[in-house]
């Protein structure tokens, strides 16, 4: 099957969107891991000294502070998924709702995206992945409708002549 220019554009959009999303998420996560270590180290030192148990440690961790870290890790995994499987049809179908879901999560539940317009511009990679996935998927639907209507042409017949005896 020939790749249409629309599919090529969609693949490029997914590639650049995934690359931008991965770069942004890795950068943000690297900054936030340092912050996380800062507020987890006192609790970890209590466990190391034997003053509390490991179960108490997990009870004292403020899990709501890790939502942003989990979101950034999900963005990294999603961008890796989009980057590696951008040339296939089924993953392109999955990319669109996953990108929309990540955008909704980032706008609604994480404090990361509620700060300013600059923070909301970070949704551009997710939009590129969603639109690019749709551009990969849409021409495939049209191609399937066209191929269902037209029966395939039979292959051309060639006489069997393995030793080239009947050459002219």
C-alpha positions as CSV (number, residue, x, y, z in Angstrom):
1,X,0.0,0.0,0.0
2,X,1.2,3.4,-0.9
3,X,1.7,6.0,1.9
4,X,-0.3,9.1,1.3
5,X,1.1,12.6,1.9
6,X,-1.5,13.0,4.7
7,X,-0.1,9.9,6.5
8,X,3.5,11.2,6.1
9,X,2.5,14.5,7.6
10,X,0.8,12.7,10.5
11,X,3.9,10.6,11.1
12,X,6.0,13.7,11.2
13,X,3.6,15.4,13.6
14,X,3.7,12.3,15.9
15,X,7.5,12.1,15.7
16,X,8.0,15.8,16.6
17,X,5.3,15.8,19.2
18,X,6.6,12.7,20.9
19,X,10.2,14.1,20.8
20,X,9.1,17.4,22.3
21,X,6.9,15.7,24.9
22,X,9.7,13.4,26.0
23,X,12.2,16.3,26.2
24,X,9.9,18.4,28.3
25,X,8.8,15.6,30.6
26,X,12.3,14.4,31.2
27,X,13.4,17.9,32.0
28,X,10.5,18.6,34.4
29,X,10.9,15.2,36.1
30,X,14.6,15.6,36.6
31,X,13.9,18.9,38.4
32,X,11.0,17.4,40.5
33,X,13.0,14.3,41.5
34,X,15.5,16.6,43.3
35,X,12.6,18.2,45.1
36,X,11.1,14.8,45.9
37,X,14.3,13.6,47.4
38,X,14.5,16.7,49.6
39,X,11.1,16.1,51.2
40,X,11.5,12.3,51.4
41,X,14.9,12.2,52.9
42,X,13.9,13.0,56.5
43,X,11.4,10.2,56.5
44,X,13.9,7.9,54.9
45,X,16.5,8.8,57.6
46,X,14.0,7.8,60.3
47,X,13.6,4.4,58.7
48,X,17.3,4.0,58.4
49,X,17.9,4.8,62.0
50,X,15.2,2.3,63.0
51,X,12.9,4.8,64.6
52,X,10.0,3.9,62.4
53,X,9.2,0.8,60.2
54,X,9.0,0.7,56.5
55,X,5.2,0.4,56.7
56,X,5.1,3.6,58.8
57,X,7.3,5.2,56.1
58,X,4.7,4.5,53.5
59,X,2.1,5.8,55.8
60,X,3.9,9.1,56.3
61,X,4.6,9.8,52.6
62,X,2.4,12.5,51.2
63,X,1.2,10.6,48.1
64,X,-0.7,13.6,46.8
65,X,2.6,15.3,46.2
66,X,3.6,12.5,43.8
67,X,0.7,13.1,41.3
68,X,2.8,15.4,39.2
69,X,5.7,13.0,39.2
70,X,3.4,10.2,38.1
71,X,1.9,12.3,35.4
72,X,5.4,13.2,34.0
73,X,6.4,9.5,34.1
74,X,3.2,8.7,32.1
75,X,4.1,11.4,29.6
76,X,7.6,9.9,29.1
77,X,6.1,6.4,28.6
78,X,3.5,7.7,26.2
79,X,6.0,9.7,24.2
80,X,8.2,6.6,23.9
81,X,5.2,4.5,22.8
82,X,4.3,7.2,20.2
83,X,7.9,7.5,19.0
84,X,8.4,3.8,18.5
85,X,5.1,2.9,17.1
86,X,4.2,5.9,14.9
87,X,4.3,4.0,11.7
88,X,1.6,1.4,12.6
89,X,-2.2,1.8,12.3
90,X,-3.5,0.3,15.5
91,X,-1.1,2.3,17.8
92,X,-2.1,5.4,15.9
93,X,-5.7,4.8,16.8
94,X,-4.7,4.4,20.4
95,X,-2.5,7.6,20.4
96,X,-5.4,9.9,19.8
97,X,-7.5,9.1,22.9
98,X,-4.4,8.7,25.1
99,X,-3.1,12.1,24.1
100,X,-6.5,13.7,24.8
101,X,-6.7,11.9,28.2
102,X,-3.2,13.1,29.2
103,X,-4.2,16.7,28.1
104,X,-7.3,16.6,30.2
105,X,-5.5,15.2,33.2
106,X,-2.8,17.8,32.9
107,X,-5.4,20.6,32.7
108,X,-7.5,19.3,35.5
109,X,-5.8,17.5,38.3
110,X,-2.1,18.5,38.3
111,X,-0.9,21.8,39.6
112,X,1.8,21.7,36.9
113,X,-0.5,23.0,34.2
114,X,-2.7,25.4,36.1
115,X,0.0,28.1,36.5
116,X,0.0,30.2,33.4
117,X,-0.3,30.4,29.6
118,X,3.3,29.3,29.3
119,X,2.5,26.1,31.2
120,X,-0.5,25.5,28.9
121,X,1.7,25.8,25.8
122,X,3.3,22.6,27.0
123,X,0.1,20.9,25.7
124,X,1.3,21.5,22.1
125,X,3.2,18.2,21.9
126,X,0.1,16.3,23.0
127,X,-1.9,18.1,20.4
128,X,0.7,17.3,17.7
129,X,0.5,13.6,18.7
130,X,-3.3,13.5,18.7
131,X,-3.7,15.3,15.4
132,X,-0.9,13.3,13.8
133,X,-2.4,10.0,15.0
134,X,-5.7,11.1,13.4
135,X,-4.0,11.9,10.2
136,X,-2.4,8.5,10.1
137,X,-5.7,6.8,10.8
138,X,-8.1,8.8,8.4
139,X,-6.5,7.8,5.1
140,X,-6.4,4.2,6.1
141,X,-10.2,4.2,6.4
142,X,-10.6,5.6,2.9
143,X,-8.1,3.1,1.5
144,X,-10.1,0.2,3.0
145,X,-13.3,1.4,1.5
146,X,-11.7,1.7,-1.9
147,X,-10.0,-1.7,-1.8
148,X,-13.3,-3.3,-0.7
149,X,-15.1,-2.1,-3.8
150,X,-12.4,-3.1,-6.4
151,X,-11.4,-6.7,-6.7
152,X,-7.7,-7.3,-7.0
153,X,-6.3,-7.8,-10.5
154,X,-4.9,-11.3,-11.1
155,X,-1.2,-11.6,-11.5
156,X,0.1,-11.7,-15.1
157,X,0.7,-15.2,-16.5
158,X,4.2,-16.2,-17.6
159,X,5.0,-19.4,-19.3
160,X,7.2,-21.8,-17.4
161,X,10.7,-21.7,-19.0
162,X,13.4,-22.3,-16.4
163,X,16.3,-22.9,-18.8
164,X,15.4,-20.1,-21.3
165,X,14.9,-22.6,-24.1
166,X,12.1,-20.7,-25.8
167,X,14.0,-17.4,-26.0
168,X,13.6,-15.4,-29.1
